[in-house]
Amino acid sequence: MEKVIHELRELIAASVLLLKDIPESDFSSKPVSHRWSKKEIMGHLIDSAQNNLRRFIVSQYESTPPHIVYQQEFWVSANQYQKMKTSDVIELWRLTNAQIISVLSSMPPEKQEFLCQTNEPKTLHWLAVDYLRHTRHHLSQVVSIGLNR
């Protein structure tokens, strides 16, 4: 888990600097009306962070693996990220990830093997690795650097 925490911390710090350099017009642009803007992609990453934060916490104390899924299109629409200030979207994403890092850092090793039900049961360690992969994937759609590994 230490590797995931370290990589997530570095990814967030580097990305925030790059995200702040994106002009507002580029961040909010929707070249195709049914596709997400960069701002909405970041909103999706906020939603993913919030749902994964819940998974990382609830799975540590529930006696049976909790079933935590979400409808990503609805969440992005309901949260109205496109109407938010870009700086607020970036800061909310940064702060939510800082909390994930805190929770993962304090998670006892034995609890990393506890299960959470998404579409199928996965360990919290697996979910943390997948969260990092998912975050890199979507960040690469927003900033043009090699964030995927």
Backbone as CSV, one residue per row, in Angstrom:
resi,resn,N_x,N_y,N_z,CA_x,CA_y,CA_z,C_x,C_y,C_z
1,MET,0.828,-1.200,0.000,0.000,0.000,0.000,0.870,1.261,0.000
2,GLU,2.061,1.162,0.589,2.944,2.333,0.645,3.266,2.863,-0.752
3,LYS,3.464,1.961,-1.704,3.770,2.385,-3.075,2.590,3.149,-3.676
4,VAL,1.382,2.653,-3.471,0.182,3.323,-3.985,0.063,4.714,-3.366
5,ILE,0.253,4.807,-2.068,0.144,6.091,-1.364,1.171,7.075,-1.912
6,HIS,2.407,6.626,-2.040,3.484,7.482,-2.550,3.176,7.963,-3.969
7,GLU,2.768,7.043,-4.838,2.480,7.410,-6.227,1.269,8.329,-6.331
8,LEU,0.250,8.085,-5.522,-0.930,8.946,-5.544,-0.566,10.351,-5.061
9,ARG,0.211,10.433,-3.997,0.635,11.738,-3.469,1.405,12.521,-4.537
10,GLU,2.341,11.867,-5.204,3.125,12.529,-6.255,2.254,12.934,-7.440
11,LEU,1.353,12.052,-7.832,0.469,12.322,-8.963,-0.409,13.540,-8.696
12,ILE,-0.970,13.618,-7.511,-1.854,14.732,-7.169,-1.064,16.038,-7.175
13,ALA,0.091,16.048,-6.527,0.896,17.275,-6.449,1.302,17.765,-7.839
14,ALA,1.791,16.869,-8.676,2.217,17.256,-10.029,1.035,17.703,-10.877
15,SER,-0.076,17.015,-10.744,-1.247,17.309,-11.574,-1.875,18.647,-11.231
16,VAL,-1.926,18.990,-9.951,-2.540,20.260,-9.548,-1.830,21.426,-10.237
17,LEU,-0.515,21.373,-10.285,0.241,22.443,-10.951,-0.109,22.524,-12.431
18,LEU,-0.201,21.385,-13.075,-0.539,21.361,-14.504,-1.979,21.794,-14.752
19,LEU,-2.885,21.361,-13.902,-4.298,21.704,-14.067,-4.522,23.206,-13.953
20,LYS,-3.799,23.844,-13.043,-3.965,25.286,-12.842,-3.489,26.094,-14.046
21,ASP,-2.676,25.484,-14.901,-2.177,26.173,-16.097,-3.112,26.057,-17.297
22,ILE,-4.145,25.246,-17.185,-5.077,25.081,-18.307,-6.003,26.297,-18.352
23,PRO,-6.074,26.968,-19.502,-6.987,28.118,-19.608,-8.438,27.693,-19.359
24,GLU,-9.190,28.589,-18.733,-10.599,28.316,-18.420,-11.368,27.873,-19.653
25,SER,-11.118,28.515,-20.783,-11.855,28.161,-22.004,-11.581,26.719,-22.418
26,ASP,-10.348,26.260,-22.267,-10.015,24.865,-22.587,-10.614,23.908,-21.566
27,PHE,-10.605,24.312,-20.311,-11.102,23.452,-19.242,-12.606,23.217,-19.366
28,SER,-13.313,24.228,-19.841,-14.778,24.156,-19.921,-15.307,23.759,-21.290
29,SER,-14.448,23.711,-22.279,-14.881,23.436,-23.654,-15.482,22.039,-23.797
30,LYS,-16.613,21.989,-24.519,-17.277,20.716,-24.818,-17.356,20.595,-26.340
31,PRO,-16.321,20.006,-26.965,-16.318,19.898,-28.427,-17.521,19.118,-28.967
32,VAL,-17.990,18.162,-28.194,-19.177,17.388,-28.559,-20.117,17.464,-27.352
33,SER,-21.369,17.817,-27.584,-22.287,18.097,-26.474,-22.520,16.917,-25.534
34,HIS,-22.436,15.706,-26.042,-22.708,14.538,-25.190,-21.445,13.973,-24.529
35,ARG,-20.303,14.631,-24.731,-19.051,14.203,-24.095,-18.701,15.161,-22.968
36,TRP,-17.946,14.679,-22.008,-17.547,15.512,-20.887,-16.463,16.511,-21.290
37,SER,-16.527,17.686,-20.699,-15.439,18.656,-20.798,-14.321,18.198,-19.853
38,LYS,-13.170,18.858,-19.933,-12.092,18.544,-18.993,-12.555,18.796,-17.555
39,LYS,-13.353,19.829,-17.383,-13.881,20.144,-16.051,-14.772,19.000,-15.553
40,GLU,-15.595,18.453,-16.437,-16.472,17.343,-16.046,-15.688,16.049,-15.840
41,ILE,-14.597,15.864,-16.586,-13.733,14.701,-16.336,-13.150,14.810,-14.929
42,MET,-12.714,16.013,-14.549,-12.218,16.210,-13.186,-13.343,15.992,-12.179
43,GLY,-14.559,16.400,-12.531,-15.708,16.128,-11.671,-15.924,14.640,-11.490
44,HIS,-15.788,13.899,-12.583,-15.898,12.440,-12.493,-14.829,11.890,-11.545
45,LEU,-13.627,12.448,-11.603,-12.573,11.995,-10.693,-12.898,12.349,-9.239
46,ILE,-13.579,13.456,-9.021,-14.037,13.795,-7.666,-15.058,12.761,-7.197
47,ASP,-16.017,12.446,-8.065,-17.038,11.449,-7.712,-16.398,10.094,-7.422
48,SER,-15.438,9.714,-8.249,-14.723,8.457,-8.040,-14.001,8.485,-6.694
49,ALA,-13.359,9.605,-6.400,-12.648,9.735,-5.126,-13.617,9.627,-3.948
50,GLN,-14.758,10.291,-4.042,-15.734,10.249,-2.947,-16.274,8.835,-2.734
51,ASN,-16.572,8.148,-3.808,-17.091,6.785,-3.682,-16.021,5.824,-3.188
52,ASN,-14.789,5.996,-3.655,-13.719,5.132,-3.172,-13.365,5.436,-1.725
53,LEU,-13.418,6.693,-1.333,-13.194,7.036,0.068,-14.202,6.305,0.946
54,ARG,-15.447,6.299,0.536,-16.489,5.567,1.277,-16.162,4.075,1.321
55,ARG,-15.735,3.511,0.201,-15.365,2.089,0.172,-14.236,1.801,1.149
56,PHE,-13.193,2.651,1.127,-12.027,2.428,1.982,-12.380,2.509,3.465
57,ILE,-13.365,3.297,3.811,-13.753,3.446,5.219,-14.774,2.386,5.633
58,VAL,-15.878,2.301,4.920,-16.977,1.403,5.311,-16.531,-0.058,5.317
59,SER,-15.711,-0.441,4.356,-15.279,-1.842,4.256,-14.439,-2.274,5.447
60,GLN,-13.877,-1.328,6.177,-13.062,-1.677,7.340,-13.902,-2.071,8.555
61,TYR,-15.175,-1.669,8.594,-15.965,-1.973,9.793,-17.223,-2.793,9.542
62,GLU,-17.660,-2.933,8.320,-18.855,-3.744,8.049,-18.516,-5.228,8.175
63,SER,-19.429,-5.996,8.729,-19.181,-7.433,8.906,-19.299,-8.199,7.592
64,THR,-20.071,-7.683,6.657,-20.134,-8.276,5.314,-19.679,-7.213,4.318
65,PRO,-19.069,-7.619,3.215,-18.570,-6.629,2.250,-19.687,-5.697,1.767
66,PRO,-19.516,-4.384,1.970,-20.554,-3.456,1.517,-20.626,-3.409,-0.005
67,HIS,-21.797,-3.118,-0.505,-22.017,-3.002,-1.950,-22.086,-1.512,-2.276
68,ILE,-20.985,-0.966,-2.803,-20.910,0.471,-3.077,-20.604,0.688,-4.552
69,VAL,-21.626,1.058,-5.294,-21.490,1.386,-6.717,-22.150,2.750,-6.939
70,TYR,-21.890,3.341,-8.090,-22.535,4.618,-8.393,-22.709,4.764,-9.900
71,GLN,-23.637,5.605,-10.278,-23.926,5.865,-11.689,-23.175,7.126,-12.095
72,GLN,-22.041,6.955,-12.778,-21.130,8.066,-13.027,-21.745,9.203,-13.838
73,GLU,-22.524,8.905,-14.840,-23.144,9.967,-15.646,-24.079,10.819,-14.785
74,PHE,-24.868,10.156,-13.949,-25.796,10.884,-13.088,-25.042,11.756,-12.089
75,TRP,-24.000,11.213,-11.488,-23.229,11.973,-10.502,-22.640,13.240,-11.116
76,VAL,-22.041,13.111,-12.305,-21.444,14.285,-12.953,-22.521,15.323,-13.246
77,SER,-23.658,14.868,-13.740,-24.763,15.776,-14.044,-25.321,16.423,-12.772
78,ALA,-25.564,15.622,-11.755,-26.154,16.130,-10.513,-25.236,17.115,-9.791
79,ASN,-23.941,16.900,-9.878,-22.991,17.784,-9.196,-22.724,19.085,-9.953
80,GLN,-23.165,19.161,-11.205,-23.069,20.414,-11.973,-21.649,20.990,-12.030
81,TYR,-20.670,20.113,-12.255,-19.282,20.570,-12.308,-19.050,21.609,-13.398
82,GLN,-19.752,21.493,-14.511,-19.564,22.420,-15.624,-19.845,23.864,-15.198
83,LYS,-20.695,24.052,-14.198,-21.057,25.397,-13.737,-20.159,25.904,-12.607
84,MET,-19.306,25.044,-12.087,-18.433,25.435,-10.977,-17.222,26.210,-11.481
85,LYS,-16.623,26.978,-10.578,-15.353,27.624,-10.900,-14.300,26.525,-11.044
86,THR,-13.453,26.668,-12.049,-12.405,25.675,-12.280,-11.527,25.510,-11.045
87,SER,-11.164,26.602,-10.407,-10.299,26.513,-9.224,-10.968,25.710,-8.105
88,ASP,-12.289,25.801,-7.990,-13.009,25.022,-6.974,-13.008,23.533,-7.311
89,VAL,-13.156,23.203,-8.586,-13.120,21.799,-9.017,-11.750,21.204,-8.699
90,ILE,-10.699,21.924,-9.055,-9.336,21.434,-8.808,-9.094,21.263,-7.307
91,GLU,-9.513,22.234,-6.509,-9.277,22.168,-5.064,-10.086,21.055,-4.405
92,LEU,-11.323,20.868,-4.824,-12.135,19.774,-4.275,-11.499,18.429,-4.596
93,TRP,-11.000,18.272,-5.813,-10.318,17.038,-6.209,-9.062,16.823,-5.362
94,ARG,-8.279,17.881,-5.179,-7.048,17.776,-4.392,-7.357,17.391,-2.941
95,LEU,-8.322,18.063,-2.347,-8.654,17.794,-0.945,-9.239,16.394,-0.737
96,THR,-10.074,15.949,-1.654,-10.649,14.605,-1.526,-9.555,13.551,-1.621
97,ASN,-8.591,13.773,-2.505,-7.482,12.827,-2.617,-6.559,12.894,-1.408
98,ALA,-6.398,14.069,-0.827,-5.608,14.172,0.405,-6.250,13.333,1.507
99,GLN,-7.576,13.319,1.549,-8.273,12.510,2.554,-8.111,11.016,2.260
100,ILE,-8.171,10.635,0.990,-7.934,9.229,0.629,-6.541,8.811,1.078
101,ILE,-5.548,9.650,0.834,-4.176,9.341,1.244,-4.108,9.167,2.761
102,SER,-4.794,10.016,3.498,-4.822,9.907,4.959,-5.443,8.588,5.409
103,VAL,-6.571,8.229,4.812,-7.261,6.981,5.181,-6.405,5.766,4.824
104,LEU,-5.830,5.755,3.630,-4.991,4.620,3.226,-3.752,4.519,4.107
105,SER,-3.187,5.662,4.491,-1.982,5.669,5.330,-2.233,5.100,6.718
106,SER,-3.444,5.260,7.215,-3.747,4.772,8.564,-4.403,3.388,8.571
107,MET,-4.614,2.811,7.396,-5.284,1.511,7.310,-4.328,0.390,7.746
108,PRO,-4.712,-0.382,8.757,-3.870,-1.506,9.173,-3.701,-2.518,8.032
109,PRO,-2.527,-3.129,7.925,-2.271,-4.069,6.829,-3.317,-5.174,6.701
110,GLU,-3.810,-5.686,7.828,-4.787,-6.778,7.743,-6.108,-6.304,7.129
111,LYS,-6.432,-5.036,7.287,-7.684,-4.523,6.718,-7.579,-4.261,5.216
112,GLN,-6.376,-4.195,4.710,-6.188,-4.018,3.267,-6.739,-5.207,2.480
113,GLU,-6.895,-6.329,3.158,-7.433,-7.525,2.508,-8.940,-7.669,2.698
114,PHE,-9.565,-6.752,3.420,-11.023,-6.773,3.564,-11.658,-6.522,2.207
115,LEU,-12.866,-7.031,2.046,-13.533,-6.949,0.745,-14.558,-5.827,0.679
116,CYS,-14.717,-5.331,-0.541,-15.792,-4.401,-0.869,-16.421,-4.905,-2.156
117,GLN,-17.716,-4.812,-2.217,-18.479,-5.269,-3.374,-18.670,-4.072,-4.308
118,THR,-18.058,-4.109,-5.484,-18.370,-3.115,-6.509,-19.259,-3.872,-7.485
119,ASN,-18.725,-4.289,-8.591,-19.476,-5.231,-9.432,-19.181,-6.664,-9.014
120,GLU,-18.050,-6.836,-8.379,-17.655,-8.126,-7.805,-16.773,-7.821,-6.603
121,PRO,-16.611,-8.768,-5.686,-15.815,-8.490,-4.488,-14.341,-8.244,-4.834
122,LYS,-13.798,-7.181,-4.258,-12.385,-6.833,-4.442,-11.816,-6.435,-3.091
123,THR,-10.517,-6.710,-2.888,-9.881,-6.279,-1.645,-9.667,-4.766,-1.682
124,LEU,-9.524,-4.185,-0.505,-9.262,-2.751,-0.436,-7.928,-2.412,-1.084
125,HIS,-6.953,-3.300,-0.956,-5.675,-3.067,-1.632,-5.872,-3.044,-3.143
126,TRP,-6.613,-3.992,-3.669,-6.892,-4.017,-5.111,-7.601,-2.729,-5.534
127,LEU,-8.580,-2.291,-4.742,-9.313,-1.061,-5.072,-8.395,0.157,-5.060
128,ALA,-7.438,0.202,-4.137,-6.502,1.329,-4.085,-5.623,1.361,-5.330
129,VAL,-5.116,0.205,-5.732,-4.301,0.122,-6.955,-5.134,0.524,-8.166
130,ASP,-6.357,0.040,-8.235,-7.237,0.360,-9.358,-7.625,1.837,-9.356
131,TYR,-7.820,2.406,-8.186,-8.139,3.830,-8.084,-7.002,4.670,-8.671
132,LEU,-5.770,4.319,-8.340,-4.613,5.031,-8.878,-4.568,4.906,-10.401
133,ARG,-4.805,3.706,-10.916,-4.810,3.483,-12.368,-5.903,4.318,-13.034
134,HIS,-7.090,4.283,-12.474,-8.241,5.020,-13.006,-7.969,6.529,-13.011
135,THR,-7.386,7.012,-11.935,-7.071,8.438,-11.838,-6.057,8.835,-12.902
136,ARG,-5.003,8.048,-13.059,-4.008,8.329,-14.108,-4.657,8.357,-15.492
137,HIS,-5.498,7.375,-15.756,-6.154,7.273,-17.064,-6.920,8.555,-17.384
138,HIS,-7.762,8.993,-16.463,-8.580,10.176,-16.746,-7.769,11.470,-16.710
139,LEU,-6.753,11.545,-15.872,-5.903,12.739,-15.889,-5.210,12.897,-17.235
140,SER,-4.857,11.772,-17.851,-4.196,11.850,-19.162,-5.141,12.386,-20.237
141,GLN,-6.445,12.388,-19.966,-7.408,12.991,-20.892,-7.503,14.501,-20.682
142,VAL,-6.986,14.976,-19.563,-7.094,16.392,-19.216,-5.774,17.125,-19.434
143,VAL,-4.683,16.528,-18.992,-3.361,17.139,-19.164,-2.522,16.260,-20.071
144,SER,-1.722,16.900,-20.886,-0.962,16.173,-21.909,0.445,15.846,-21.439
145,ILE,0.546,14.954,-20.479,1.848,14.430,-20.081,1.695,12.944,-19.817
146,GLY,2.785,12.259,-19.658,2.742,10.817,-19.451,2.392,10.445,-18.030
147,LEU,1.117,10.506,-17.678,0.687,10.137,-16.330,0.389,8.654,-16.213
148,ASN,0.172,7.979,-17.338,-0.116,6.540,-17.289,1.181,5.777,-17.119
149,ARG,1.131,4.728,-16.321,2.312,3.869,-16.134,1.947,2.466,-16.503
